[in-house]
């Protein structure tokens, strides 16, 4: 049996009576978050693909050659260093790549990996700890809660593999 994304997440307890989001400054410093936010906002609104790649690499993302990010695509604000997008992948319009989950008593982090030549459709959300395999396709508006095998096509909420 393959390892599920939940098994790959790092858990950080946040004791103190309030939900974990109240403790976000323990996860990342405010200046780092502000810098990440500024770079992400610039990249989200820029039509220039090369500028997007420069900005995303500047905040610590691993971005391969020939990667294309659509307008409004949003990588993780707190942990962009946990995002890897391999060569020639497409991250479509308004896609969200999340590497963290703030919960009631803990926050969790996990890498997101988008494989070579994979395509993520507009409005899709990829959760922490998920790998989208090489040449895989994620349909628009899908919620990717588990790994997508290489060459597979997934769709839906939650995303499930389509059979031909």
Secondary structure, DSSP 8 states (H G I E B T S, - for coil): ----HHHH-EEEE--SSS-GGGGHHHHS-HHHHHHHHHHHHHHHH---HHHHHHHHHHTT-EE-TT-EE-TT-EE-SS-GGGEEE-TT-EE-TT-EE--EEE-SSEEEE--EEE-TT-EE-TT-EE-TT-EE-TT-EE-TT-EE-S-B-TT-EEETBTTEE---
